[in-house]
């Protein structure tokens, strides 16, 4: 199992600098952490099933469904129709739901407004799941699959590229129901459609970036496991040589990194039989 100490030893040997004369351990630690992130980006090896909800408030909690006469406190989040609101002044909700797109209604509400004795402020659309609100936060690199829990069913959502998703599922602003599809937008946002008509638990199959290793705890085991640890030292050595402006040697280490990544990916394609009893 790899640790920061074992990474440092391997990189120093590749650089012929076992005594840390030319590169300090602090500098090499930075390069090693960059290399670990690069390996995850190139291989998707560090995956996590994150449990969350939709609609999801910006703070990562499930938004409460708006209902007439509900007692709310400042700081809570509500969702109604297609919007999520923050309660800025606590009170009792009124008899009319917050506004939504129709006729000449403002889209979306841009200023605080009263609802009964409470005051609400629009914060985001209910179709959005910010990566920052997920359990792993902005360490989330990519969302591969999404499962929605509905009663006793775990329903995999369909994926569509953003352009198709936008054209096919976002045409009607007030189209709400049980979500059936998701898409990613930009770097840090997930969209689902139709817009949820109630709160649903969801399970997200994600690739996450590793936490940085630290010289203060050099023997902590890396969350990246063998064989994905193999390319790390080569990329760290590439960064060290590039900084030194030894571009020829840097390119050699970069080529070795690419070869090691390919070797790792090839070595993990183990034979699997979907069903040993099937005739297909």
TIGUPA-796328 format. One record per residue (C-alpha): residue in three letters; z, y, x. Coordinates in steps of 0.1 Angstrom, whole numbers, padded with zeros to 4 digits, always signed. Example, Ala and Ser with C-alpha at 12.3 -4.5 7.8 and 13.67 -1.06 7.14 Angstrom:
+-------+-------+-------+-------+
! nukol !    zz !    yy !    xx !
+-------+-------+-------+-------+
!   ALA ! +0078 ! -0045 ! +0123 !
!   SER ! +0071 ! -0011 ! +0137 !
+-------+-------+-------+-------+
***
This chain:
+-------+-------+-------+-------+
! nukol !    zz !    yy !    xx !
+-------+-------+-------+-------+
!   UNK ! +0000 ! +0000 ! +0000 !
!   UNK ! -0010 ! +0034 ! +0014 !
!   UNK ! +0014 ! +0062 ! +0021 !
!   UNK ! +0010 ! +0096 ! +0037 !
!   UNK ! +0023 ! +0082 ! +0070 !
!   UNK ! -0003 ! +0054 ! +0070 !
!   UNK ! -0031 ! +0079 ! +0061 !
!   UNK ! -0020 ! +0102 ! +0089 !
!   UNK ! -0020 ! +0074 ! +0115 !
!   UNK ! -0055 ! +0063 ! +0104 !
!   UNK ! -0070 ! +0098 ! +0105 !
!   UNK ! -0054 ! +0106 ! +0139 !
!   UNK ! -0069 ! +0074 ! +0153 !
!   UNK ! -0103 ! +0083 ! +0139 !
!   UNK ! -0101 ! +0117 ! +0155 !
!   UNK ! -0086 ! +0104 ! +0188 !
!   UNK ! -0056 ! +0127 ! +0183 !
!   UNK ! -0027 ! +0103 ! +0180 !
!   UNK ! -0002 ! +0129 ! +0193 !
!   UNK ! -0013 ! +0157 ! +0169 !
!   UNK ! -0025 ! +0179 ! +0197 !
!   UNK ! -0056 ! +0194 ! +0180 !
!   UNK ! -0047 ! +0190 ! +0143 !
!   UNK ! -0012 ! +0193 ! +0130 !
!   UNK ! +0002 ! +0169 ! +0105 !
!   UNK ! +0004 ! +0197 ! +0080 !
!   UNK ! -0033 ! +0204 ! +0083 !
!   UNK ! -0043 ! +0168 ! +0081 !
!   UNK ! -0021 ! +0163 ! +0050 !
!   UNK ! -0042 ! +0190 ! +0033 !
!   UNK ! -0074 ! +0172 ! +0042 !
!   UNK ! -0059 ! +0138 ! +0031 !
!   UNK ! -0050 ! +0152 ! -0003 !
!   UNK ! -0085 ! +0167 ! -0007 !
!   UNK ! -0099 ! +0133 ! +0003 !
!   UNK ! -0078 ! +0115 ! -0024 !
!   UNK ! -0091 ! +0139 ! -0051 !
!   UNK ! -0126 ! +0134 ! -0039 !
!   UNK ! -0123 ! +0096 ! -0041 !
!   UNK ! -0110 ! +0098 ! -0076 !
!   UNK ! -0139 ! +0122 ! -0085 !
!   UNK ! -0165 ! +0098 ! -0070 !
!   UNK ! -0151 ! +0065 ! -0083 !
!   UNK ! -0130 ! +0073 ! -0114 !
!   UNK ! -0104 ! +0049 ! -0101 !
!   UNK ! -0073 ! +0066 ! -0114 !
!   UNK ! -0073 ! +0061 ! -0151 !
!   UNK ! -0046 ! +0068 ! -0177 !
!   UNK ! -0042 ! +0062 ! -0214 !
!   UNK ! -0027 ! +0094 ! -0227 !
!   UNK ! -0011 ! +0095 ! -0261 !
!   UNK ! -0014 ! +0127 ! -0281 !
!   UNK ! -0021 ! +0141 ! -0316 !
!   UNK ! -0048 ! +0161 ! -0333 !
!   UNK ! -0048 ! +0189 ! -0344 !
!   UNK ! -0030 ! +0197 ! -0312 !
!   UNK ! -0011 ! +0230 ! -0306 !
!   UNK ! -0016 ! +0248 ! -0272 !
!   UNK ! +0019 ! +0237 ! -0261 !
!   UNK ! +0009 ! +0200 ! -0265 !
!   UNK ! +0029 ! +0194 ! -0297 !
!   UNK ! +0013 ! +0183 ! -0330 !
!   UNK ! +0006 ! +0213 ! -0353 !
!   UNK ! +0024 ! +0212 ! -0387 !
!   UNK ! +0003 ! +0210 ! -0418 !
!   UNK ! +0005 ! +0242 ! -0438 !
!   UNK ! +0022 ! +0237 ! -0472 !
!   UNK ! +0034 ! +0261 ! -0499 !
!   UNK ! +0070 ! +0271 ! -0496 !
!   UNK ! +0075 ! +0255 ! -0461 !
!   UNK ! +0103 ! +0270 ! -0441 !
!   UNK ! +0090 ! +0279 ! -0406 !
!   UNK ! +0106 ! +0294 ! -0374 !
!   UNK ! +0091 ! +0316 ! -0347 !
!   UNK ! +0072 ! +0296 ! -0321 !
!   UNK ! +0061 ! +0268 ! -0344 !
!   UNK ! +0024 ! +0260 ! -0348 !
!   UNK ! +0007 ! +0254 ! -0382 !
!   UNK ! -0028 ! +0242 ! -0390 !
!   UNK ! -0047 ! +0250 ! -0422 !
!   UNK ! -0083 ! +0241 ! -0429 !
!   UNK ! -0100 ! +0247 ! -0395 !
!   UNK ! -0075 ! +0270 ! -0377 !
!   UNK ! -0042 ! +0266 ! -0358 !
!   UNK ! -0017 ! +0295 ! -0361 !
!   UNK ! +0015 ! +0304 ! -0343 !
!   UNK ! +0044 ! +0315 ! -0363 !
!   UNK ! +0054 ! +0349 ! -0348 !
!   UNK ! +0081 ! +0357 ! -0374 !
!   UNK ! +0099 ! +0330 ! -0392 !
!   UNK ! +0103 ! +0327 ! -0429 !
!   UNK ! +0090 ! +0309 ! -0460 !
!   UNK ! +0053 ! +0303 ! -0464 !
!   UNK ! +0037 ! +0318 ! -0495 !
!   UNK ! +0015 ! +0303 ! -0523 !
!   UNK ! -0019 ! +0310 ! -0507 !
!   UNK ! -0032 ! +0292 ! -0477 !
!   UNK ! -0043 ! +0312 ! -0446 !
!   UNK ! -0078 ! +0326 ! -0448 !
!   UNK ! -0108 ! +0305 ! -0436 !
!   UNK ! -0146 ! +0313 ! -0433 !
!   UNK ! -0161 ! +0321 ! -0467 !
!   UNK ! -0180 ! +0351 ! -0480 !
!   UNK ! -0171 ! +0381 ! -0459 !
!   UNK ! -0138 ! +0367 ! -0446 !
!   UNK ! -0130 ! +0375 ! -0410 !
!   UNK ! -0139 ! +0346 ! -0386 !
!   UNK ! -0114 ! +0339 ! -0372 !
!   UNK ! -0084 ! +0361 ! -0382 !
!   UNK ! -0080 ! +0384 ! -0353 !
!   UNK ! -0046 ! +0401 ! -0360 !
!   UNK ! -0012 ! +0389 ! -0372 !
!   UNK ! -0009 ! +0385 ! -0410 !
!   UNK ! +0019 ! +0377 ! -0434 !
!   UNK ! +0021 ! +0345 ! -0453 !
!   UNK ! +0050 ! +0347 ! -0478 !
!   UNK ! +0078 ! +0360 ! -0456 !
!   UNK ! +0064 ! +0346 ! -0424 !
!   UNK ! +0039 ! +0361 ! -0400 !
!   UNK ! +0012 ! +0340 ! -0385 !
!   UNK ! -0013 ! +0346 ! -0356 !
!   UNK ! -0045 ! +0327 ! -0350 !
!   UNK ! -0044 ! +0308 ! -0316 !
!   UNK ! -0073 ! +0283 ! -0317 !
!   UNK ! -0096 ! +0262 ! -0338 !
!   UNK ! -0082 ! +0228 ! -0350 !
!   UNK ! -0112 ! +0210 ! -0336 !
!   UNK ! -0101 ! +0218 ! -0300 !
!   UNK ! -0079 ! +0197 ! -0277 !
!   UNK ! -0073 ! +0216 ! -0245 !
!   UNK ! -0068 ! +0194 ! -0215 !
!   UNK ! -0038 ! +0216 ! -0205 !
!   UNK ! -0020 ! +0204 ! -0237 !
!   UNK ! -0024 ! +0167 ! -0229 !
!   UNK ! +0005 ! +0147 ! -0212 !
!   UNK ! -0012 ! +0149 ! -0178 !
!   UNK ! -0023 ! +0185 ! -0183 !
!   UNK ! -0049 ! +0200 ! -0161 !
!   UNK ! -0047 ! +0169 ! -0139 !
!   UNK ! -0070 ! +0154 ! -0165 !
!   UNK ! -0104 ! +0152 ! -0149 !
!   UNK ! -0125 ! +0135 ! -0176 !
!   UNK ! -0121 ! +0119 ! -0210 !
!   UNK ! -0140 ! +0087 ! -0212 !
!   UNK ! -0130 ! +0073 ! -0246 !
!   UNK ! -0109 ! +0085 ! -0276 !
!   UNK ! -0092 ! +0062 ! -0301 !
!   UNK ! -0078 ! +0076 ! -0333 !
!   UNK ! -0050 ! +0059 ! -0352 !
!   UNK ! -0055 ! +0057 ! -0389 !
!   UNK ! -0030 ! +0035 ! -0408 !
!   UNK ! -0031 ! +0001 ! -0390 !
!   UNK ! -0065 ! +0008 ! -0375 !
!   UNK ! -0074 ! +0020 ! -0340 !
!   UNK ! -0108 ! +0037 ! -0345 !
!   UNK ! -0129 ! +0044 ! -0313 !
!   UNK ! -0146 ! +0078 ! -0317 !
!   UNK ! -0183 ! +0081 ! -0310 !
!   UNK ! -0193 ! +0104 ! -0281 !
!   UNK ! -0222 ! +0129 ! -0283 !
!   UNK ! -0234 ! +0154 ! -0257 !
!   UNK ! -0223 ! +0189 ! -0266 !
!   UNK ! -0258 ! +0201 ! -0278 !
!   UNK ! -0262 ! +0172 ! -0302 !
!   UNK ! -0225 ! +0174 ! -0312 !
!   UNK ! -0228 ! +0211 ! -0320 !
!   UNK ! -0260 ! +0207 ! -0340 !
!   UNK ! -0250 ! +0176 ! -0360 !
!   UNK ! -0213 ! +0180 ! -0366 !
!   UNK ! -0204 ! +0217 ! -0364 !
!   UNK ! -0230 ! +0231 ! -0389 !
!   UNK ! -0205 ! +0235 ! -0418 !
!   UNK ! -0175 ! +0254 ! -0407 !
!   UNK ! -0153 ! +0240 ! -0434 !
!   UNK ! -0163 ! +0203 ! -0428 !
!   UNK ! -0129 ! +0186 ! -0426 !
!   UNK ! -0120 ! +0149 ! -0427 !
!   UNK ! -0111 ! +0120 ! -0405 !
!   UNK ! -0126 ! +0126 ! -0370 !
!   UNK ! -0155 ! +0102 ! -0361 !
!   UNK ! -0169 ! +0118 ! -0329 !
!   UNK ! -0159 ! +0138 ! -0298 !
!   UNK ! -0176 ! +0158 ! -0271 !
!   UNK ! -0165 ! +0177 ! -0239 !
!   UNK ! -0171 ! +0214 ! -0235 !
!   UNK ! -0168 ! +0231 ! -0201 !
!   UNK ! -0142 ! +0219 ! -0177 !
!   UNK ! -0110 ! +0218 ! -0198 !
!   UNK ! -0118 ! +0213 ! -0235 !
!   UNK ! -0124 ! +0184 ! -0258 !
!   UNK ! -0139 ! +0189 ! -0293 !
!   UNK ! -0136 ! +0164 ! -0322 !
!   UNK ! -0154 ! +0163 ! -0355 !
!   UNK ! -0150 ! +0165 ! -0384 !
!   UNK ! -0121 ! +0189 ! -0381 !
!   UNK ! -0090 ! +0169 ! -0388 !
!   UNK ! -0078 ! +0170 ! -0424 !
!   UNK ! -0043 ! +0159 ! -0414 !
!   UNK ! -0023 ! +0150 ! -0382 !
!   UNK ! -0036 ! +0119 ! -0364 !
!   UNK ! -0022 ! +0102 ! -0334 !
!   UNK ! -0049 ! +0097 ! -0307 !
!   UNK ! -0052 ! +0077 ! -0275 !
!   UNK ! -0073 ! +0091 ! -0248 !
!   UNK ! -0088 ! +0070 ! -0219 !
!   UNK ! -0089 ! +0095 ! -0191 !
!   UNK ! -0095 ! +0099 ! -0154 !
!   UNK ! -0067 ! +0119 ! -0138 !
!   UNK ! -0063 ! +0136 ! -0104 !
!   UNK ! -0035 ! +0123 ! -0081 !
!   UNK ! -0005 ! +0144 ! -0074 !
!   UNK ! -0005 ! +0157 ! -0038 !
!   UNK ! +0014 ! +0137 ! -0011 !
!   UNK ! +0040 ! +0157 ! +0008 !
!   UNK ! +0053 ! +0156 ! +0044 !
!   UNK ! +0088 ! +0158 ! +0030 !
!   UNK ! +0084 ! +0123 ! +0015 !
!   UNK ! +0058 ! +0107 ! +0038 !
!   UNK ! +0067 ! +0071 ! +0028 !
!   UNK ! +0061 ! +0074 ! -0009 !
!   UNK ! +0035 ! +0049 ! -0020 !
!   UNK ! +0002 ! +0064 ! -0031 !
!   UNK ! -0008 ! +0060 ! -0068 !
!   UNK ! -0043 ! +0051 ! -0056 !
!   UNK ! -0044 ! +0014 ! -0047 !
!   UNK ! -0065 ! -0007 ! -0023 !
!   UNK ! -0095 ! -0008 ! -0020 !
!   UNK ! -0099 ! +0028 ! -0032 !
!   UNK ! -0077 ! +0040 ! -0003 !
!   UNK ! -0102 ! +0029 ! +0023 !
!   UNK ! -0126 ! +0059 ! +0021 !
!   UNK ! -0098 ! +0085 ! +0023 !
!   UNK ! -0094 ! +0087 ! +0061 !
!   UNK ! -0131 ! +0091 ! +0066 !
!   UNK ! -0133 ! +0121 ! +0043 !
!   UNK ! -0102 ! +0137 ! +0059 !
!   UNK ! -0117 ! +0132 ! +0093 !
!   UNK ! -0150 ! +0148 ! +0080 !
!   UNK ! -0130 ! +0179 ! +0069 !
!   UNK ! -0112 ! +0181 ! +0102 !
!   UNK ! -0144 ! +0179 ! +0123 !
!   UNK ! -0162 ! +0204 ! +0100 !
!   UNK ! -0134 ! +0229 ! +0105 !
!   UNK ! -0138 ! +0224 ! +0142 !
!   UNK ! -0175 ! +0232 ! +0138 !
!   UNK ! -0184 ! +0198 ! +0153 !
!   UNK ! -0211 ! +0194 ! +0126 !
!   UNK ! -0227 ! +0163 ! +0141 !
!   UNK ! -0195 ! +0143 ! +0142 !
!   UNK ! -0185 ! +0157 ! +0108 !
!   UNK ! -0218 ! +0143 ! +0093 !
!   UNK ! -0211 ! +0109 ! +0108 !
!   UNK ! -0177 ! +0108 ! +0091 !
!   UNK ! -0192 ! +0120 ! +0059 !
!   UNK ! -0218 ! +0092 ! +0060 !
!   UNK ! -0191 ! +0067 ! +0067 !
!   UNK ! -0172 ! +0080 ! +0037 !
!   UNK ! -0202 ! +0075 ! +0015 !
!   UNK ! -0207 ! +0040 ! +0028 !
!   UNK ! -0170 ! +0031 ! +0022 !
!   UNK ! -0172 ! +0044 ! -0014 !
!   UNK ! -0203 ! +0023 ! -0021 !
!   UNK ! -0186 ! -0007 ! -0005 !
!   UNK ! -0155 ! -0002 ! -0027 !
!   UNK ! -0175 ! +0001 ! -0059 !
!   UNK ! -0195 ! -0030 ! -0050 !
!   UNK ! -0164 ! -0050 ! -0041 !
!   UNK ! -0147 ! -0043 ! -0075 !
!   UNK ! -0176 ! -0057 ! -0096 !
!   UNK ! -0158 ! -0090 ! -0101 !
!   UNK ! -0175 ! -0116 ! -0123 !
!   UNK ! -0162 ! -0115 ! -0159 !
!   UNK ! -0172 ! -0138 ! -0187 !
!   UNK ! -0169 ! -0120 ! -0221 !
!   UNK ! -0164 ! -0153 ! -0239 !
!   UNK ! -0165 ! -0186 ! -0221 !
!   UNK ! -0171 ! -0204 ! -0254 !
!   UNK ! -0200 ! -0183 ! -0266 !
!   UNK ! -0236 ! -0195 ! -0265 !
!   UNK ! -0250 ! -0160 ! -0259 !
+-------+-------+-------+-------+
***
